[in-house]
């Protein structure tokens, strides 16, 4: 839109010296009316000038934004040798690199481990940055960090922080993680080296377009939810592993868990073991049917809750003897009740 030249209206003169009026017309009133009409016209003209100026200003801003977006879309990747420095007057074009050889899971794990060990401190420094300009400069100075391995390390770090209940720090590092992932996604969509997409991402994120920012924030919030869920699952897994280790430590000579056996005992036998009352245990065993008594006493021996006598225990430790259900309960085919369960004493 071309600007309108208003200079031709700069020297308009308003004259009240007109005398070519009809004799029946009040000349003074006519002049006043003409003067007011001219003043009103000039006022409306000034309003139009202001409105036109505002429209031209908005149009200029729109064109600038449009040019910025077009420049980003046709962004040319930097040459690897000049990745950290802007060219002064020429544009360097890189052809897309051929797809890398597909690695096995073992090779990926080994590569990730080597990368993490080598660049751990540099990645963590990036993860602690806050301002977009600082992140841009840091990644331009460390282009080797713009890769999947850095993103993977940041994800694991976020999970570790959440497990350690360092929630605020996790929220901060997660933001940097999504920045890295958006750069990698941009490189895939443009089929370019990720290092050449760093400036393009930060140029766009700093424009603050609502649609782009909404997409970024949605992904960030979803990522944080996934991190919390994964941290919770890891804690639950760790608890299960710990409980299983403790259970293995508790297992008796017959491979049974004393806690589980204790919980499965009839209430009378459970009270006997809790009170450690031998006479009460003898009485409870005598009152039970033989097969039921043998079953529970054998489980007690296999779990280590009950050792028939010190001599047998010593032999069992040395591998010279093993306990059995009948020996454990003292059940014999003949004799009195006292003789049948004498081993309990």
LUMNU-249783 format. One record per residue (C-alpha): x, y, z. Coordinates in pm, whole numbers, padded with zeros to 5 digits, always signed. Layout:
BEGIN
XYZ
...
This chain:
BEGIN
+00000+00000+00000
+00155+00338-00111
+00155+00626+00133
-00078+00917+00059
+00078+01262+00011
-00100+01501+00241
+00116+01809+00154
-00139+01947-00087
-00367+02019+00208
-00099+02189+00417
-00168+02547+00302
-00545+02556+00274
-00674+02903+00365
-01025+02971+00491
-01156+03313+00379
-01454+03491+00527
-01432+03784+00284
-01681+03647+00033
-01948+03902-00061
-02126+03733-00350
-02430+03645-00145
-02797+03698-00219
-02944+04014-00067
-03196+03809+00125
-02924+03587+00287
-02762+03687+00611
-02401+03713+00501
-02254+03676+00852
-02457+03358+00921
-02358+03212+00586
-01992+03273+00651
-02018+03113+00994
-02187+02807+00845
-01926+02775+00571
-01647+02810+00826
-01797+02541+01050
-01845+02308+00752
-01485+02354+00649
-01361+02298+01007
-01569+01977+01029
-01426+01853+00699
-01072+01918+00818
-01147+01736+01147
-01274+01431+00962
-00966+01442+00742
-00736+01437+01045
-00927+01135+01182
-00883+00955+00851
-00513+01038+00859
-00477+00875+01204
-00674+00568+01104
-00473+00526+00786
-00148+00563+00979
-00255+00292+01223
-00352+00059+00938
-00016+00114+00769
+00162+00044+01098
-00028-00282+01152
+00038-00383+00792
+00411-00324+00837
+00417-00537+01154
+00225-00814+00981
+00461-00813+00685
+00760-00832+00919
+00616-01136+01097
+00528-01295+00765
+00883-01244+00639
+01025-01394+00961
+00811-01704+00919
+00905-01745+00554
+01272-01705+00644
+01241-01983+00903
+01064-02215+00659
+01337-02180+00401
+01608-02190+00667
+01931-02317+00522
+02142-02541+00749
+02487-02428+00849
+02802-02592+00730
+02957-02816+00996
+03276-02607+00990
+03085-02288+01065
+02816-02429+01291
+02910-02192+01576
+02947-01879+01359
+02704-01697+01137
+02806-01638+00775
+02855-01278+00680
+02740-01264+00322
+02689-01610+00181
+02453-01900+00231
+02593-02252+00272
+02373-02543+00177
+02421-02892+00313
+02273-03196+00146
+02088-03429+00381
+02326-03685+00522
+02259-04048+00431
+02064-04239+00698
+02297-04390+00960
+02339-04765+00986
+02075-04923+01209
+02229-05026+01541
+02134-05326+01750
+01991-05273+02098
+02324-05373+02251
+02512-05128+02030
+02266-04850+02118
+02307-04918+02489
+02685-04920+02459
+02684-04599+02256
+02452-04431+02507
+02671-04537+02798
+02990-04409+02634
+02826-04078+02540
+02682-04028+02889
+03014-04097+03056
+03200-03860+02822
+02957-03566+02820
+02775-03602+03152
+02893-03269+03292
+02821-03076+02972
+02471-03222+02946
+02394-03136+03308
+02514-02779+03255
+02275-02746+02961
+01996-02894+03173
+02044-02619+03433
+02018-02328+03188
+01707-02110+03204
+01708-01843+02930
+01650-01935+02566
+01940-01715+02457
+02175-01898+02693
+02058-02236+02568
+02100-02125+02206
+02452-02003+02265
+02549-02312+02464
+02425-02555+02199
+02600-02356+01926
+02921-02385+02126
+02859-02757+02196
+02693-02885+01876
+02782-03247+01961
+02516-03234+02233
+02233-03189+01981
+02147-03559+01949
+01926-03842+02075
+02182-03947+02335
+02155-03611+02513
+01775-03634+02512
+01791-03988+02652
+02027-03880+02930
+01799-03590+03023
+01496-03820+03042
+01675-04059+03277
+01800-03766+03485
+01443-03638+03520
+01327-03978+03646
+01613-03990+03896
+01527-03643+04025
+01160-03737+04069
+01254-04058+04251
+01474-03848+04481
+01173-03617+04535
+01356-03318+04384
+01038-03207+04213
+01129-02843+04136
+01459-02941+03979
+01283-03211+03777
+01039-02952+03643
+01329-02732+03533
+01532-03006+03366
+01219-03141+03197
+01176-02806+03019
+01527-02834+02875
+01451-03192+02777
+01149-03090+02570
+01354-02813+02408
+01603-03077+02292
+01328-03309+02174
+01157-03031+01974
+01488-02956+01800
+01525-03324+01711
+01166-03341+01584
+01222-03029+01373
+01529-03188+01216
+01326-03497+01126
+01050-03294+00966
+01303-03091+00763
+01522-03397+00700
+01826-03201+00814
+02107-03245+01060
+01974-03156+01410
+02263-02915+01462
+02141-02703+01174
+01795-02668+01332
+01899-02515+01665
+01863-02152+01561
+01538-02223+01375
+01377-02367+01688
+01482-02083+01916
+01377-01822+01660
+01032-01973+01649
+00992-02033+02024
+01092-01674+02098
+00825-01542+01862
+00576-01686+02106
+00310-01788+01856
+00011-01919+02051
-00033-02237+01850
+00336-02328+01874
+00359-02241+02244
+00043-02441+02320
+00194-02745+02148
+00520-02700+02340
+00349-02660+02678
+00114-02953+02616
+00407-03179+02540
+00596-03048+02843
+00305-03119+03078
+00250-03464+02929
+00620-03541+02964
+00618-03443+03331
+00320-03670+03394
+00503-03958+03227
+00809-03889+03439
+00604-03897+03759
+00439-04224+03655
+00773-04382+03563
+00931-04269+03890
+00641-04417+04086
+00677-04747+03899
+01052-04750+03964
+00995-04696+04337
+00741-04978+04344
+00985-05205+04160
+01261-05118+04406
+01034-05196+04701
+00940-05532+04550
+01304-05617+04488
+01395-05522+04844
+01110-05726+04988
+01209-06026+04776
+01571-05995+04891
+01458-05983+05252
+01229-06279+05191
+01515-06482+05047
+01722-06401+05354
+01440-06523+05579
+01384-06857+05407
+01422-07156+05636
+01604-07484+05563
+01304-07614+05369
+01275-07301+05153
+00966-07158+05324
+00921-06799+05442
+00867-06789+05821
+00647-06478+05788
+00416-06647+05539
+00406-06969+05747
+00333-06775+06063
+00041-06600+05899
-00101-06933+05776
-00095-07110+06117
-00414-07177+06312
-00472-06912+06575
-00377-07143+06866
-00041-07238+06713
+00024-06876+06621
-00026-06771+06984
+00214-07045+07096
+00493-06914+06873
+00423-06552+06958
+00435-06627+07333
+00710-06888+07293
+00522-07111+07535
+00643-07470+07479
+00384-07630+07709
+00106-07444+07531
+00248-07561+07198
+00254-07923+07319
-00106-07901+07428
-00217-07737+07101
-00045-08006+06894
-00200-08288+07100
-00546-08142+07051
-00508-08134+06672
-00563-08426+06433
-00239-08606+06360
-00222-08519+05987
-00300-08152+06049
-00041-08133+06327
+00223-08297+06106
+00145-08055+05823
+00185-07740+06033
+00486-07859+06228
+00667-07959+05908
+00604-07614+05760
+00734-07458+06082
+01053-07662+06055
+01098-07590+05682
+01062-07217+05750
+01294-07221+06052
+01020-07125+06296
+01075-07449+06485
+01397-07644+06542
+01321-07988+06694
+01619-07979+06933
+01961-07831+06960
+02134-08151+06857
+01933-08178+06535
+01987-07812+06467
+02363-07854+06500
+02359-08154+06270
+02143-07967+06018
+02386-07677+06007
+02675-07914+05945
+02479-08104+05680
+02477-08427+05876
+02102-08453+05914
+01773-08318+05778
+01441-08277+05946
+01122-08453+05846
+00759-08407+05926
+00741-08702+06155
+01069-08621+06329
+00966-08259+06360
+00635-08330+06520
+00758-08627+06719
+00473-08835+06580
+00531-09210+06626
+00317-09510+06536
+00302-09646+06890
+00310-09509+07246
+00134-09246+07450
+00051-08892+07345
+00350-08766+07546
+00578-09005+07353
+00428-08906+07015
+00512-08536+07061
+00813-08571+07287
+01037-08403+07025
+00856-08072+07077
+01019-08055+07419
